[in-house]
Amino acid sequence: MRFNPPPGWPTPPEGWTPPPGWNPDPAWPAPPPGWRLFVPDDGPEPDADAAKSVAGTWSSTGLAQGAQEAGQDPSADPPPAPPSHGVDPAPLLARIADLEAALAAARGGAGPVDLSDQRALQDVGIYRYHHPLENAAAYKDRLRSLEGEIGEAVKSSRAILAADTFTFDGSLARGRKLVGDLSKLMLRAYNAEADNCVRSLKSGNVRTALRRLESAVAAIERLGAIMEMRINPEYHALRIRELELTADFQMKVREEREHARQERQLLREQRRAEQELAAEKERLEKERAHYVSALAALRAKGDDDAVTELSSRLADIEKAIAANDYRLANIRAGYVYVISNIGAFGPDIVKIGMTRRLDPMDRVRELGDASVPFRYDVHAMFFSEDAVTLEAQLHKAFAGRRVNFVNLRREFFFATPSEVRALLADQVGGLLEFTEEPSAVEYFQSRGRWP
């Protein structure tokens, strides 16, 4: 058998054996429950769960108990300590014991508060309102009313609860004054934490702020336990409602700004389309006037062949003018396009949009400017008399597969061109032109030379 020192005890020198009646240093940690002081010399370290409980210390009594369990004569000298290998594990073991004690103390108190805004925003997912109201002005009015309730609770001394029979130096009056002063200090600390949570609040991280506030409540209750001091749950509920309303207000303001931006964007697109259509109508009218005068001159000369050819061109101009007038009268008409950029976003992401441009490819070329490394590939370009509604139907069908769930103007979706083609065919019938596979010439030519 050999002597097995517990963790945290210094390694004895080579050849040293505990003399009879020797006691360990009181500063050393106590052996773990079930630790065996004597183990077989050639056996592995004993498992604490399987070992027999030996409340042994480096005393003569503990050594005698260990020797009896090992089948040895208690009066015999104990076996020598295991040889040292040049590395003293005592400092490391002592550090481990300190860390385990600190961990146990931390688990007994308040848990850690995750202050990572990024993680909070990822966890929250799509924002859901705590107190649904109509607009941002309604949230502002509700917050103003709530501020009055919070101030009234503080003025009436209902914000914090504490014992009223605490005595200090045998004096009840001095004890009550001490409790009152400490209550004001604790309430000031709590309100400071609550105000910091409100000021640092961002859209979506309200749960992090609530955890911080709950941690402050637990700390105050723990520190004021001797005076039975704690934050009034009703007052804490008011501050929680303030956080939730503030988060709702921020999100509603953001939504209203985004909606206003979308309306301005639609209005700009509509005005641009009207200007393009008006300019096109003016050009066609001039061209028609030119052909009419030329046709009159040819008829006067009696050139029937030239008259026939010019009359055909004039008929085409008349059709173009009619189509332009129709689009000018029906501003919802336009082109719905399905495009992708495999080099920039990957193979299974498409953009579904709408344009009122006379040449819809101008919009595609505009999207493929210097902001992306490659040009877009066009899978479908479909003209619709109500392109606005058709685009909205396609977006609704792929709503659960959006890339950006916050800014709905970013019209990118996790979908393949074939999936969009099937849905578009159901909405408008047969499609004459649809490209399944993108050509992505620039991407494929460049990929082979990438580092």
Phi and psi in degrees as a GROMACS rama.xvg file:
@    title "Ramachandran Plot"
@    xaxis  label "Phi"
@    yaxis  label "Psi"
@TYPE xy
-130.827  155.452  ARG-2
-77.5977  137.471  PHE-3
-118.56  93.8406  ASN-4
-68.2375  140.365  PRO-5
-68.7911  165.266  PRO-6
-63.3416  141.656  PRO-7
92.4128  -11.3545  GLY-8
-90.3494  143.145  TRP-9
-67.5972  147.768  PRO-10
-72.6257  125.345  THR-11
-68.6809  155.984  PRO-12
-63.2222  158.752  PRO-13
-62.3009  129.405  GLU-14
84.7774  -0.866543  GLY-15
-82.3683  139.883  TRP-16
-129.917  142.661  THR-17
-65.0711  125.698  PRO-18
-73.6852  160.784  PRO-19
-60.2546  138.104  PRO-20
79.3899  5.39795  GLY-21
-74.5861  139.058  TRP-22
-118.494  143.598  ASN-23
-72.4004  165.707  PRO-24
-66.4681  131.064  ASP-25
-61.0783  -21.7409  PRO-26
-74.8986  -16.5508  ALA-27
-69.8388  146.443  TRP-28
-68.4456  152.226  PRO-29
-69.328  147.891  ALA-30
-62.0458  144.735  PRO-31
-61.1023  151.825  PRO-32
-58.8691  132.138  PRO-33
87.6084  5.07328  GLY-34
-75.4404  130.527  TRP-35
-94.4621  126.631  ARG-36
-78.5943  -22.8734  LEU-37
-126.747  127.385  PHE-38
-130.759  159.839  VAL-39
-57.4098  141.055  PRO-40
-63.7526  -31.7315  ASP-41
-106.131  10.053  ASP-42
-96.598  166.411  GLY-43
-74.6737  171.277  PRO-44
-64.4067  136.942  GLU-45
-71.4284  148.676  PRO-46
-79.6165  127.892  ASP-47
-62.4789  -33.0387  ALA-48
-70.8059  -31.8416  ASP-49
-91.1997  -16.1107  ALA-50
-75.1821  154.172  ALA-51
-76.7779  147.257  LYS-52
-72.0118  121.703  SER-53
-129.711  107.292  VAL-54
-80.1653  59.5458  ALA-55
-92.4278  144.994  GLY-56
-127.208  175.825  THR-57
-80.8531  56.7396  TRP-58
-114.045  166.84  SER-59
-63.9124  -34.6594  SER-60
-66.7647  -45.8027  THR-61
-63.8081  -38.6225  GLY-62
-67.0594  -38.1119  LEU-63
-64.315  -41.2637  ALA-64
-63.6761  -42.3836  GLN-65
-64.9977  -37.6441  GLY-66
-67.5221  -38.6838  ALA-67
-62.9174  -41.9445  GLN-68
-65.2735  -31.0909  GLU-69
-83.7888  0.168699  ALA-70
79.0029  23.5354  GLY-71
-106.808  165.265  GLN-72
-76.1967  122.329  ASP-73
-60.5575  -29.486  PRO-74
-79.2666  -11.4702  SER-75
-74.9008  156.514  ALA-76
-66.8486  138.976  ASP-77
-67.2645  155.944  PRO-78
-66.0163  157.612  PRO-79
-67.8818  156.957  PRO-80
-70.6188  155.847  ALA-81
-62.4219  149.944  PRO-82
-66.5567  148.656  PRO-83
-87.1624  145.864  SER-84
-108.368  21.6714  HIS-85
89.8264  -7.48117  GLY-86
-119.545  120.558  VAL-87
-89.9797  110.719  ASP-88
-81.7957  -0.291955  PRO-89
-58.8802  -46.9733  ALA-90
-61.5161  -39.8575  PRO-91
-66.6925  -41.7529  LEU-92
-65.2955  -38.8859  LEU-93
-64.2187  -38.9329  ALA-94
-65.4619  -40.4531  ARG-95
-61.2602  -42.6238  ILE-96
-63.0694  -40.0265  ALA-97
-64.4305  -42.1315  ASP-98
-66.5832  -38.9244  LEU-99
-63.7655  -39.3384  GLU-100
-65.8505  -40.6143  ALA-101
-65.5386  -38.2059  ALA-102
-65.1313  -41.7579  LEU-103
-63.5174  -40.0972  ALA-104
-65.7553  -37.7342  ALA-105
-67.6513  -38.1541  ALA-106
-67.7954  -27.6025  ARG-107
-76.0722  -20.105  GLY-108
-98.4443  -154.165  GLY-109
-74.1828  143.78  ALA-110
-72.9262  163.05  GLY-111
-68.3735  148.814  PRO-112
-104.458  122.736  VAL-113
-80.2952  115.233  ASP-114
-102.169  13.5088  LEU-115
-77.9381  111.498  SER-116
-65.4744  -37.2726  ASP-117
-62.1203  -45.4628  GLN-118
-65.8536  -38.061  ARG-119
-63.8033  -41.5899  ALA-120
-66.7357  -34.0279  LEU-121
-69.901  -38.1483  GLN-122
-70.9138  -32.8543  ASP-123
-73.7772  -26.599  VAL-124
66.2591  -140.771  GLY-125
-72.5597  133.209  ILE-126
-71.5532  134.564  TYR-127
-121.508  127.924  ARG-128
-69.4979  137.132  TYR-129
-78.7478  -36.3056  HIS-130
-133.361  86.5576  HIS-131
-63.3554  122.332  PRO-132
-129.082  170.77  LEU-133
-72.6822  -46.1107  GLU-134
-150.013  179.059  ASN-135
-66.3152  -32.4781  ALA-136
-63.0161  -37.0366  ALA-137
-65.9694  -38.2679  ALA-138
-65.9529  -37.2553  TYR-139
-66.0521  -41.0747  LYS-140
-64.5567  -41.1013  ASP-141
-65.1943  -39.6178  ARG-142
-65.482  -38.4023  LEU-143
-64.4989  -40.5698  ARG-144
-66.2953  -38.3553  SER-145
-67.6613  -35.6971  LEU-146
-60.7501  -36.3087  GLU-147
-64.569  -40.4868  GLY-148
-65.0072  -39.5786  GLU-149
-65.0739  -44.5057  ILE-150
-63.8566  -37.6746  GLY-151
-65.9125  -38.3297  GLU-152
-65.1379  -36.9886  ALA-153
-69.9118  -44.0872  VAL-154
-63.6632  -36.1744  LYS-155
-87.0479  9.30259  SER-156
58.6543  36.5754  SER-157
-104.581  3.81582  ARG-158
-79.6425  -28.1843  ALA-159
-134.177  142.974  ILE-160
-111.458  141.382  LEU-161
-156.231  162.87  ALA-162
-69.9648  143.155  ALA-163
-107.814  9.1999  ASP-164
-117.1  18.1506  THR-165
-76.126  133.626  PHE-166
-113.053  148.125  THR-167
-129.268  121.581  PHE-168
55.19  36.5181  ASP-169
76.5739  6.61195  GLY-170
-112.077  123.234  SER-171
-70.0799  -37.7868  LEU-172
-64.2688  -45.5501  ALA-173
-66.0782  -34.167  ARG-174
-65.03  -42.0462  GLY-175
-66.5682  -37.7202  ARG-176
-65.2412  -41.2019  LYS-177
-62.6764  -42.3011  LEU-178
-63.5152  -40.7086  VAL-179
-65.1351  -42.9912  GLY-180
-65.7611  -43.2471  ASP-181
-67.349  -33.1345  LEU-182
-63.5342  -42.5288  SER-183
-62.5044  -40.2069  LYS-184
-64.6342  -44.7985  LEU-185
-65.5424  -39.8086  MET-186
-66.4608  -37.0798  LEU-187
-64.4612  -41.0521  ARG-188
-64.1719  -41.5972  ALA-189
-65.3674  -45.1681  TYR-190
-65.0292  -35.6929  ASN-191
-62.7448  -41.6622  ALA-192
-66.3857  -40.4719  GLU-193
-65.0686  -41.7291  ALA-194
-65.6271  -38.6526  ASP-195
-62.8072  -39.4821  ASN-196
-62.5727  -40.3042  CYS-197
-68.0861  -43.2674  VAL-198
-67.6813  -36.4368  ARG-199
-90.5477  6.51285  SER-200
-69.934  135.736  LEU-201
-124.22  160.771  LYS-202
-62.9438  114.169  SER-203
107.509  -17.0708  GLY-204
-103.736  29.8978  ASN-205
-65.8847  -30.2087  VAL-206
-66.5984  -34.8679  ARG-207
-64.6243  -43.0673  THR-208
-63.3104  -39.2587  ALA-209
-64.9836  -38.2737  LEU-210
-66.0786  -38.0028  ARG-211
-62.8481  -40.7065  ARG-212
-69.9371  -39.037  LEU-213
-63.6277  -37.0207  GLU-214
-64.6773  -38.1015  SER-215
-64.7046  -39.6549  ALA-216
-63.1556  -44.2196  VAL-217
-65.2026  -38.7391  ALA-218
-65.9871  -41.9867  ALA-219
-64.9362  -41.501  ILE-220
-66.1082  -35.4489  GLU-221
-71.195  -41.7178  ARG-222
-72.0293  -29.9895  LEU-223
-102.15  24.5066  GLY-224
-63.154  -36.8805  ALA-225
-66.0994  -25.8524  ILE-226
-105.237  10.2287  MET-227
55.0729  40.6969  GLU-228
-93.7021  135.809  MET-229
-162.345  159.708  ARG-230
-74.6867  136.034  ILE-231
-62.8642  125.267  ASN-232
-56.3198  -32.2671  PRO-233
-67.8962  -40.2612  GLU-234
-68.6297  -39.2032  TYR-235
-62.7749  -37.013  HIS-236
-64.9774  -35.1658  ALA-237
-63.9462  -42.9633  LEU-238
-68.7203  -34.224  ARG-239
-64.3822  -43.6721  ILE-240
-63.5844  -33.8516  ARG-241
-63.1995  -43.1299  GLU-242
-61.9532  -45.5235  LEU-243
-64.7287  -42.9508  GLU-244
-66.0653  -36.7738  LEU-245
-64.4613  -43.4495  THR-246
-63.4416  -42.3662  ALA-247
-62.6123  -41.6176  ASP-248
-62.0348  -44.2725  PHE-249
-62.07  -42.8046  GLN-250
-67.8031  -39.1829  MET-251
-65.7516  -40.7689  LYS-252
-61.1214  -41.6862  VAL-253
-63.9235  -42.0115  ARG-254
-65.1017  -42.8006  GLU-255
-65.8894  -39.0533  GLU-256
-64.9484  -40.9832  ARG-257
-65.9968  -39.2881  GLU-258
-64.6495  -42.4947  HIS-259
-64.6781  -38.4355  ALA-260
-64.1872  -39.7202  ARG-261
-64.3767  -41.0277  GLN-262
-63.6557  -41.0534  GLU-263
-65.2009  -38.0374  ARG-264
-64.4654  -43.8093  GLN-265
-63.0645  -39.5184  LEU-266
-65.9926  -40.2738  LEU-267
-63.6775  -41.7073  ARG-268
-63.9298  -39.5972  GLU-269
-65.5291  -43.6089  GLN-270
-64.8345  -40.0227  ARG-271
-62.5594  -43.6159  ARG-272
-63.7194  -41.0037  ALA-273
-64.5509  -39.0762  GLU-274
-65.8363  -41.8174  GLN-275
-64.337  -42.8437  GLU-276
-66.7604  -39.0095  LEU-277
-65.468  -41.5811  ALA-278
-65.3327  -39.5959  ALA-279
-65.1768  -39.0971  GLU-280
-64.0836  -40.7056  LYS-281
-64.0746  -39.8563  GLU-282
-64.974  -43.6352  ARG-283
-65.5063  -37.3029  LEU-284
-64.2856  -42.5536  GLU-285
-62.6413  -42.0077  LYS-286
-65.9654  -38.7528  GLU-287
-65.9383  -40.8036  ARG-288
-62.0401  -37.6234  ALA-289
-64.9642  -44.6545  HIS-290
-67.0674  -35.2704  TYR-291
-64.0738  -44.6907  VAL-292
-66.6903  -40.0372  SER-293
-66.0088  -37.3854  ALA-294
-65.9782  -38.742  LEU-295
-64.8171  -38.7567  ALA-296
-67.0163  -40.558  ALA-297
-66.8785  -38.1999  LEU-298
-64.9162  -35.0358  ARG-299
-67.2433  -32.2408  ALA-300
-80.1986  -17.1783  LYS-301
80.997  22.6772  GLY-302
-86.2986  89.2345  ASP-303
-67.4926  -37.7211  ASP-304
-63.9351  -44.6518  ASP-305
-66.534  -33.9391  ALA-306
-64.8086  -42.0736  VAL-307
-63.2303  -45.8799  THR-308
-64.0098  -42.2919  GLU-309
-70.4105  -33.5287  LEU-310
-64.5212  -36.1835  SER-311
-65.2627  -42.1086  SER-312
-65.3608  -37.9758  ARG-313
-65.5745  -35.8648  LEU-314
-65.1498  -38.874  ALA-315
-63.73  -39.0334  ASP-316
-65.5214  -38.8768  ILE-317
-62.3877  -40.0902  GLU-318
-64.7209  -41.1847  LYS-319
-64.1974  -38.207  ALA-320
-66.4921  -39.8598  ILE-321
-64.6529  -41.7771  ALA-322
-66.5397  -38.3075  ALA-323
-65.795  -41.49  ASN-324
-63.5256  -36.3552  ASP-325
-64.7319  -44.9899  TYR-326
-67.8577  -33.4042  ARG-327
-68.1335  -35.1695  LEU-328
-78.7647  -29.7086  ALA-329
-114.836  85.0504  ASN-330
-71.1867  -13.6375  ILE-331
-77.1445  -9.67016  ARG-332
-72.669  148.321  ALA-333
174.02  -166.146  GLY-334
-111.317  131.767  TYR-335
-98.793  126.815  VAL-336
-120.391  150.242  TYR-337
-124.6  115.061  VAL-338
-131.495  163.052  ILE-339
-145.683  163.889  SER-340
-144.013  85.2746  ASN-341
-63.934  -30.7397  ILE-342
-73.18  -26.1565  GLY-343
-97.0046  -37.3928  ALA-344
-121.702  -11.0628  PHE-345
107.122  175.94  GLY-346
-80.9758  -17.8578  PRO-347
-118.695  38.1588  ASP-348
-131.362  129.271  ILE-349
-127.27  158.222  VAL-350
-113.532  128.511  LYS-351
-114.943  113.163  ILE-352
-138.676  -174.809  GLY-353
-142.962  144.231  MET-354
-141.576  148.224  THR-355
-104.746  9.15552  ARG-356
-61.0853  148.634  ARG-357
-63.5498  -40.4366  LEU-358
-109.217  101.381  ASP-359
-62.4545  -23.5954  PRO-360
-67.4307  -19.076  MET-361
-61.5542  -37.957  ASP-362
-68.1729  -40.7275  ARG-363
-64.6907  -43.0768  VAL-364
-65.3818  -34.2311  ARG-365
-65.6728  -40.3658  GLU-366
-67.6066  -30.1456  LEU-367
-93.5965  36.1018  GLY-368
-79.3697  -154.544  ASP-369
-70.7346  -6.13472  ALA-370
-74.6027  -15.7685  SER-371
-126.392  151.092  VAL-372
-73.5921  -22.8233  PRO-373
-132.371  161.01  PHE-374
-74.8686  158.259  ARG-375
-81.1854  148.781  TYR-376
-101.703  134.508  ASP-377
-94.5159  123.124  VAL-378
-96.3933  -34.8485  HIS-379
-152.674  146.026  ALA-380
-140.098  97.8884  MET-381
-114.478  127.101  PHE-382
-85.9566  134.383  PHE-383
-135.871  142.83  SER-384
-69.3891  -21.0132  GLU-385
-132.497  69.6807  ASP-386
-65.5306  -29.2042  ALA-387
-63.0807  -46.4652  VAL-388
-67.9436  -41.1375  THR-389
-62.8311  -42.7736  LEU-390
-61.9619  -42.6591  GLU-391
-63.3392  -37.1754  ALA-392
-65.6731  -41.644  GLN-393
-65.5126  -41.973  LEU-394
-63.0546  -39.7243  HIS-395
-65.6695  -38.0839  LYS-396
-65.7127  -33.5472  ALA-397
-106.04  24.5949  PHE-398
-60.9681  -37.8937  ALA-399
-76.0183  -2.65614  GLY-400
-120.74  26.6563  ARG-401
-66.8378  151.172  ARG-402
-82.7388  -41.4715  VAL-403
-115.33  110.938  ASN-404
-89.8111  -4.98802  PHE-405
-95.8979  -51.7352  VAL-406
-100.53  102.354  ASN-407
-74.2621  -8.42355  LEU-408
-75.4579  -14.3885  ARG-409
-83.0619  98.836  ARG-410
-92.1029  49.278  GLU-411
-105.184  141.733  PHE-412
-137.88  147.4  PHE-413
-79.5274  92.6863  PHE-414
-159.92  156.117  ALA-415
-94.3822  155.537  THR-416
-57.0503  -34.1374  PRO-417
-66.0588  -36.4936  SER-418
-65.2147  -40.4325  GLU-419
-67.5175  -36.676  VAL-420
-61.9743  -43.7709  ARG-421
-62.0527  -42.9751  ALA-422
-69.378  -40.5794  LEU-423
-64.9274  -35.729  LEU-424
-65.4914  -36.4402  ALA-425
-66.8019  -31.7178  ASP-426
-80.7822  -39.9789  GLN-427
-119.12  -2.02817  VAL-428
93.0071  -152.929  GLY-429
-68.451  143.157  GLY-430
-109.89  124.973  LEU-431
-75.1179  -37.5794  LEU-432
-129.297  124.556  GLU-433
-157.008  128.212  PHE-434
-101.954  118.465  THR-435
-76.5749  -50.3567  GLU-436
-100.976  131.59  GLU-437
-73.615  145.444  PRO-438
-76.6226  -44.3201  SER-439
45.7792  51.8114  ALA-440
-61.6004  -47.4523  VAL-441
-62.391  -39.8681  GLU-442
-65.0635  -49.8445  TYR-443
-67.9443  -32.547  PHE-444
-73.481  -28.0661  GLN-445
-87.2806  -28.3058  SER-446
-61.3177  -36.4183  ARG-447
-67.6962  -15.6877  GLY-448
-106.95  7.60602  ARG-449
-69.3149  146.553  TRP-450
